[in-house]
Amino acid sequence: MMDINYELYKVFYHVANTLSFSEASKQLFISQSAVSQSIKVLEKKLNQPLFIRSTKRVQLTPEGEILLKHIEPAMNLIRQGENQLLEANSLNGGQLRIGASDTICRYYLIPFLKEFHKKYPNVHIKVSNQTSIACAKLLDSGQVDFSITNYPNSGLSSSQSVRIIHEFYDVFVANDEYAALKDRVVSLKELQTYPILMLDRKSTTSEFLHSMFQRHQLDLVPEIELSSNDLLIDLARIGLGIAFVPNYCIPDTDKDLFTVRLGEQLPSRQMVVAHNENIPMSQAAKQFIEML
């Protein structure tokens, strides 16, 4: 095992994250020359070039990218340990780091965030908004304490513990331009002939709907793919197509849209909270999950 000072890895992490020696020096409160010298020492010890330097920018070498994949989780673990010690189990400080999609944040998490902040105002809350698949991967790198995602989720690994907190159904919704579909049962095959609005391929919802069509030997070719359920609903309201969204996004009082009745029964999906079993959980994270 190489005898390499932790400080060298710390300097490498900041340079790799900012791709700037001057910015790293500001974050570390040391001189730019000290940053440059630390990187040279690390490269010499590892016998590998870690950065490509030019007058305009700094880039990671392939070897540098490999090292960052291992250093980043370690740095996040150290930071998490420091935060837990600062908390001292009192919930009078520290940080709560949550991964969740925009849709889950808006339609599910907001009342819980409000309640938690009211109880523990000194805990800093950081929410990373990404797709459910990307949120699952945030756990692997230690960037969040837990993620709240839709399930099934191909991004979740076997090391991540999953707990169901909500069950929901996905629905097709349209405005009165598609009134011919009202009050009757529509098959997926017929629905296939209409413009479908749905989330893009990087989402669990897209994975789910494509698998449903494939199960019935049908090809799904959406008219529009977006990264926001709210935008899909807005487009359905102006008649651009039939949107596929979780039912908890559509309030019962909505008069502009109606739900298309499907001939095939789509299975329910779950909303889950997932955390890495190999990483100790902070008091703040435990308390928030209990609230869910």
C-alpha positions in Angstrom: 0.0 0.0 0.0 1.3 3.5 -1.0 2.2 5.9 1.8 0.4 9.0 0.5 -0.6 11.9 2.7 -4.4 12.5 2.8 -3.8 16.2 2.2 -2.5 15.4 -1.3 -5.8 13.5 -2.1 -7.7 16.5 -0.7 -5.9 18.9 -3.0 -6.5 16.6 -5.9 -10.2 16.4 -5.1 -10.7 20.1 -5.1 -8.7 20.6 -8.3 -10.6 17.8 -10.0 -14.0 19.2 -8.9 -13.2 22.8 -10.0 -10.8 22.0 -12.9 -9.0 25.1 -11.7 -5.8 25.4 -9.6 -6.7 29.0 -8.6 -10.2 28.1 -7.5 -8.9 25.1 -5.5 -6.4 27.3 -3.8 -9.2 29.6 -2.7 -11.3 26.7 -1.4 -8.3 25.2 0.5 -7.0 28.6 1.8 -3.5 27.8 0.4 -1.4 29.4 -2.4 -1.8 28.3 -6.0 1.8 27.3 -6.1 1.2 25.0 -3.1 -1.7 23.4 -5.0 0.5 22.9 -8.0 3.3 21.4 -6.0 0.9 19.0 -4.2 -0.4 17.7 -7.5 3.1 17.2 -8.8 4.0 15.2 -5.7 0.9 13.1 -6.0 1.6 12.4 -9.7 5.1 11.4 -8.9 4.1 9.1 -6.1 1.4 7.4 -8.3 3.7 7.6 -11.4 0.7 8.7 -13.4 -0.3 12.1 -15.0 -3.6 13.2 -13.4 -4.2 16.5 -15.2 -3.7 17.9 -18.7 -2.6 21.5 -18.1 -2.9 24.3 -20.7 -2.9 28.1 -20.6 -6.7 28.1 -21.0 -8.0 25.2 -19.0 -7.3 22.1 -16.9 -8.6 18.7 -17.8 -8.5 15.3 -16.0 -6.5 12.5 -17.7 -8.1 9.1 -18.0 -6.0 8.1 -14.9 -7.3 11.2 -13.1 -10.9 10.3 -13.8 -10.3 6.8 -12.4 -8.8 8.2 -9.3 -11.6 10.8 -8.8 -14.2 8.0 -8.9 -12.6 6.5 -5.8 -11.6 9.7 -4.1 -15.0 11.5 -4.3 -17.0 8.8 -2.3 -14.2 8.8 0.3 -14.3 12.6 0.6 -18.0 12.6 1.0 -17.8 9.9 3.7 -15.3 12.0 5.6 -17.5 15.1 5.3 -20.5 13.0 6.4 -18.6 11.8 9.5 -17.6 15.3 10.4 -21.2 16.4 10.1 -22.4 13.6 12.3 -19.8 14.5 15.0 -20.8 18.2 14.8 -24.4 17.1 15.3 -23.5 15.2 18.5 -26.9 13.5 18.2 -28.6 16.8 19.2 -30.0 17.8 15.8 -28.8 21.3 16.6 -26.7 21.4 13.5 -25.3 19.3 10.7 -26.7 18.7 7.3 -29.5 16.6 5.8 -28.8 15.6 2.2 -31.7 14.3 0.1 -31.8 13.1 -3.4 -35.3 13.4 -5.1 -36.8 14.2 -8.4 -38.6 17.6 -9.0 -41.9 15.8 -9.1 -41.4 14.0 -5.8 -40.2 17.2 -4.2 -43.2 19.2 -5.4 -46.0 16.8 -4.9 -44.8 14.7 -2.0 -41.9 16.0 0.0 -42.7 19.7 0.6 -45.0 19.2 3.7 -42.3 16.8 5.2 -39.6 19.4 4.6 -41.7 22.1 6.2 -42.4 19.9 9.3 -38.7 18.9 9.6 -37.4 22.4 9.3 -40.0 23.6 12.0 -38.7 20.9 14.4 -35.0 21.2 13.6 -34.4 24.7 12.3 -30.6 24.4 12.8 -30.2 21.4 10.4 -29.1 22.6 7.0 -31.3 20.8 4.3 -29.8 20.2 0.9 -31.9 18.6 -1.8 -30.3 17.3 -5.0 -33.0 17.3 -7.8 -32.3 14.7 -10.4 -34.2 11.8 -12.0 -35.0 8.8 -9.8 -32.3 6.8 -11.6 -29.7 9.5 -11.1 -30.8 10.0 -7.5 -30.2 6.2 -6.8 -26.7 6.6 -8.2 -26.0 9.6 -5.8 -26.0 7.0 -3.0 -23.1 5.1 -4.5 -20.9 8.1 -4.4 -22.0 9.2 -0.9 -23.4 12.5 -2.1 -26.7 12.1 -0.3 -27.8 10.5 3.0 -30.8 8.9 1.2 -32.8 9.1 -2.0 -36.6 9.1 -2.5 -37.3 7.5 -5.8 -39.9 5.8 -7.9 -39.7 2.1 -7.9 -38.8 -0.2 -9.7 -35.6 1.7 -10.4 -32.7 0.2 -12.4 -30.3 2.6 -10.7 -30.7 1.0 -7.3 -28.0 -1.5 -6.4 -28.1 -4.5 -4.0 -26.2 -2.6 -1.3 -29.0 -0.1 -1.0 -31.8 -0.7 1.4 -35.3 0.1 0.1 -38.4 1.0 2.2 -41.8 1.7 0.6 -43.4 4.9 1.7 -46.2 5.5 -0.9 -48.0 3.6 -3.6 -49.4 5.2 -6.7 -50.7 4.6 -10.3 -49.7 6.2 -13.5 -52.4 7.6 -15.7 -52.9 9.0 -19.2 -54.5 12.4 -19.1 -55.9 14.6 -22.0 -58.0 17.7 -22.5 -61.3 18.1 -24.4 -59.6 17.9 -27.8 -59.6 14.2 -27.2 -63.2 14.1 -25.9 -63.9 11.1 -28.2 -61.9 9.0 -25.6 -64.0 10.1 -22.7 -66.4 7.7 -21.0 -65.1 4.6 -22.8 -62.4 2.0 -22.5 -59.3 2.5 -24.6 -56.7 -0.2 -25.4 -53.0 0.4 -25.5 -53.0 -0.5 -29.2 -55.5 2.3 -29.9 -53.7 4.7 -27.6 -50.6 4.0 -29.7 -52.2 5.9 -32.6 -52.4 9.2 -30.6 -49.6 11.6 -29.7 -48.1 10.4 -26.4 -46.3 12.9 -24.1 -44.0 11.3 -21.6 -40.8 11.6 -19.6 -37.5 11.0 -21.4 -35.6 7.7 -21.4 -33.5 8.6 -18.4 -36.5 8.2 -16.1 -38.1 5.2 -14.2 -41.5 6.3 -15.6 -40.2 5.9 -19.2 -38.7 2.5 -18.4 -42.0 1.4 -16.9 -44.2 2.5 -19.8 -41.9 1.1 -22.5 -41.9 -2.2 -20.7 -45.7 -2.2 -20.5 -46.0 -1.7 -24.3 -43.4 -4.3 -25.0 -45.3 -6.8 -22.8 -48.3 -6.4 -25.1 -46.0 -6.6 -28.2 -46.4 -3.0 -29.0 -43.9 -0.3 -30.0 -44.1 3.0 -28.1 -43.0 6.0 -30.2 -43.8 9.1 -28.1 -44.6 12.4 -29.7 -42.8 14.5 -27.1 -40.3 13.4 -24.4 -39.4 15.9 -21.6 -37.7 15.9 -18.2 -40.6 17.5 -16.3 -44.0 16.1 -15.4 -45.3 19.6 -14.9 -44.4 20.5 -18.5 -46.1 17.4 -19.7 -49.3 18.3 -17.9 -49.1 21.9 -19.3 -48.8 20.5 -22.8 -51.7 18.1 -22.3 -53.8 21.1 -21.1 -53.3 22.9 -24.4 -54.1 19.8 -26.4 -50.6 18.8 -27.8 -51.2 15.2 -26.8 -52.0 12.6 -24.1 -49.6 12.8 -21.1 -48.5 9.9 -19.1 -47.9 11.0 -15.5 -48.2 9.7 -11.9 -51.7 10.2 -10.5 -50.5 12.2 -7.5 -49.6 15.0 -9.9 -53.2 15.5 -11.0 -55.5 17.1 -8.3 -59.0 15.8 -8.0 -60.3 19.4 -8.6 -58.6 19.6 -12.1 -61.3 20.5 -14.6 -59.1 20.9 -17.7 -58.0 17.3 -17.9 -59.7 13.9 -17.8 -58.1 10.4 -17.2 -58.2 8.0 -20.1 -59.7 4.6 -19.0 -57.4 1.8 -20.1 -58.5 -1.6 -21.2 -55.2 -3.1 -19.8 -54.6 -2.8 -16.0 -51.3 -1.0 -15.4 -49.6 -2.3 -12.2 -49.1 0.1 -9.3 -45.7 1.5 -8.6 -44.1 2.6 -5.3 -42.3 5.6 -4.0 -39.4 4.4 -1.8 -36.7 5.8 0.4 -33.3 4.2 -0.3 -30.1 4.4 1.6 -26.7 2.7 1.5 -26.6 0.0 4.2 -22.8 0.2 4.3 -22.8 3.9 5.5 -23.9 4.9 9.0 -26.9 7.2 8.9 -27.0 10.6 10.6 -29.5 11.4 13.3 -31.1 14.0 11.0 -31.6 11.4 8.2 -33.1 8.9 10.7 -35.5 11.5 12.0 -36.6 12.5 8.5 -37.2 9.0 7.4 -39.2 8.3 10.5 -41.4 11.2 9.6 -42.1 9.7 6.1 
